[in-house]
Amino acid sequence: MTQPFPFSAIVGQEEMKQAMILTAIDPSIGGVLVFGDRGTGKSTAVRALAALLPPIRAVKGCPVNSEKPGLVPEWAGLGSKRTAEKPTPVVDLPLGATEDRVTGALDIEKALAHGEKAFEPGLLARANRGYLYIDEVNLLEDHIVDLLLDVAQSGENVVEREGLSIRHPARFVLVGSGNPEEGELRPQLLDRFGLSVEVASPKDIDTRIEVIKRRDAYENDNAAFMLRWQAEDAAIRDRILKARKALKRLKTPEQTLRDVAELCLALGSDGLRGELTLLKAARAHAAFRDDTALTRGHVRAVAPMSLRHRLRRDPLDEAGSGTRVTRVVEDVLG
Amino acid sequence: MSSDSPWDQAILALRLLAIDPALGGITLRARAGPVRDGFLGSLAVLDCNLVKLHPAMTDDVLHGGLDLSATLAAGRVVQKQGLLQGPRPILLTMAERTPPGFAARLAAHLDAGGGPLIALDEGAAPDETLPPALQERLAFEVDLTGISRASAIAPKGKTPRPYPVLHTPAQLAQIVTTAAQCGIDSLRAPAFALAAAKAHAVLHGRTALSDADITAACTLTLAHRATQIPEAEPPAPVPETEPDAGEKTQNTDFDIPNEILLDAIRAMLPDDLLDRVAALRARTGKGNGTGAARKGNRRGRPLPSRAGRKGDDARIDLVATLRAAAPWQTIRRHDTGREGLHIRASDIRAKRFEERSDRLLIFAVDASGSAALARLAEAKGAVELLLAQAYARRDHVALISFRGTEAEVLLPPTRSLVQTKRRLASLPGGGGTPLAAGLQSALEQALQAQRRGLTPTICILTDGRANIARDGSANRVLAADDAQHMARTIRANGVDALVIDTGNRPAEALKSLSQTLKAPYLPLPRADANRLSAAVSDALGD
């Protein structure tokens, strides 16, 4: 398969692109959930995300992408201590994945050929320090969802089966996409996503023409198209790296903390995760825009995507939770 | 060039697909018969290596996995190839029975460059068709149901090799505008139309798109996706296309008069367009319409088995258990030095079944002063009788009462008859009628139940004099408004309901409420509990 459609060549869908960039700047925000109609470029955007992520340093050959040789798990049986740059892992979790494939299991090849017990790491190991992408996340089997929730909570994958007793770090950012018409997401899983965006098809003809034009160019004139847009992708990647550095210097004024808390209180979002995410997202947003101080403007810009999936559902509100957040933001922040 | 008969359309779609497999595939709506067989015979124009799938296939068949017998025989791991490998044409039979999960897997395969996919859809009703996620990714849909006898000749001629075809910005604009005029939101549709037009040009040996290409492609790819009958005037002002470098003039007029193109599409619109749109709307309200699936381990349709403990009351899947134990035999023999079969607790696989979801009856009982005066006792009796029936049918029951200023969930969904009766008997009466609050509470229960895989039905027993609004204020007008609004929301969420008027005289307000709910309305003046429960059973269609 050819390279994925470049991120910067996606027309419109600014909120979705912004959310992806924010989570690339600060992975601790906790991932993105993209919900929307068919044919709006959800999957395209997620697959394009990989090209935006700066490379990481990891021990060569380590199955869980450890940063330092001391962190390599024993079962890996790794001799080398050299580290090397590798692209940030973006691991696809297919809907049909079995529990064994997700958590890892006994290496059957070694078991049969040599009669020895060895652990074969699964998708969670590969996704450590990277991203785990689930397309059609609302159709995922319940027992896999439970498993993911557990691991996402603890940051550690524990495998206890057939004499194997293995634990390894599994810290990853969840990225999911889905179509709400096909099923709802359990609130527990919903809460694990830092940001949530809703996408819709563009309504004006010009934008739509531009989309088709670029898609056509991507398919029929791939080389020239990639050359043109990969440069733009690289520019965004540089800005992300710069923003990561700027993030450390960015100050959070007391007033912003107060704003964030008031906002979450007014919305009645459950738990404190909303506040934390909102703050982190606002900081990443400020860093990306090269601003030196956090202001209300930053909070306002990221409030809908950080909070819309944390509200209790009000059956009477047909406008959707995004509108509710915007309304409350206007009330609280003026 | 485009011929109007569905058969010619089908063959044309097939030839375009052979030129450009990226078009995704064809949905073929037809019953089994000579016509369909004729079409299947024509599939030879695609690469011959056809893979046949049906919706009940499991993941290891699709994606491959360990080939157990070969592995044991060879003493080393032998992987079985999955059927979904690389770009091979796929034939999906009984496509209308595809569950969403299976569709998602196929869709992911198509996205990754697999396919093309020929989906054989034998659905009878308009809403009995393959899942939208998959349908969306197939460029063409052809309906061969009307045809009695096909001039079933295999398409002649070799498939020309694809080459780049040029298009003008105006042609592109026209395709996009046309799609918008047909009310198609998704952007895959115009992308398919453009690709199909180019394939059509290749088929006729042209190097630039012609009018005929666009007309043929639009009728093939857009007509079945239309959600409205296309109107000539575009919804937005005539699009301005950016003049590309080297483009001579900006052309805001389309090459073909737009009217002609739209006429061509209109001719191809499915006859049941309105039904389909309605079915689609209904579907968005009611989930996917297949009924909520519930996983248990005692009965129903078998599902792939899962690891389970022996102590569970689950049934053991012997074959899967042996399969799980097989690769370990070498090690275990080695460890214990004992010959024979070694099976340990962790190998045990439990059978799982999927059955149709249970029903949940949510009783929202008006316990206000007016109702208490009238016939709270009778209502209680009726509910008790209904409970007994629900118990016999293994339905779940939830009980909500509303009085004063708010609604209270007396009993969350349960099967315990005794508990329900006890709560019901001790139900006090008196106070205002917060009908909207009661409805809201019922809806919340219903939505929760839906998420857990139950099929909820709300049964409202009231005398209909709503006098407390949702905010708790005693305002008759506002209260009635709130109740209506709540009813609309219940309807929009696709929850079934039933309104029982327990007042002495039938209340007009309740009648209109039940109309909003699209629910049966049962006025029961001077009715006893027996008649009430009989009426409810009737209305629920037992």
Interface residues (C-beta under 8 A of the other chain):
Chain A: M1 D37 R38 G39 T40 G41 S43 P94 L95 G96 T98 E99 L106 I108 E109 A111 L112 A113 G115 E116 K117 D135 E136 L139 E141 D142 H143 R161 E162 N179 E181 E182 G183 E184 R186 A200 S201 P202 D204 I205 D206 R208 I209 V211 I212 K213 R215 D216 E219 N220 D221 R313 P315 L316 E318
Chain B: A22 D59 L62 H63 L66 T71 G75 R76 V77 P100 G101 A104 R105 A107 A108 D111 A112 G113 P131 P132 A133 E136 P164 H167 P169 L172 A173 I175 V176 T177 A179 A180 D185 S186 L187 R188 A189 P190 A191 L194 A195 P234 P235 A236 P239 E240 T241 R283 T284 G287 N288 K295 R306 A307 P327 W328 T330 I331 H334 R344 S346 Q440 L443 E444 L447 R451 R470 H485 M486 T489 A492 N493
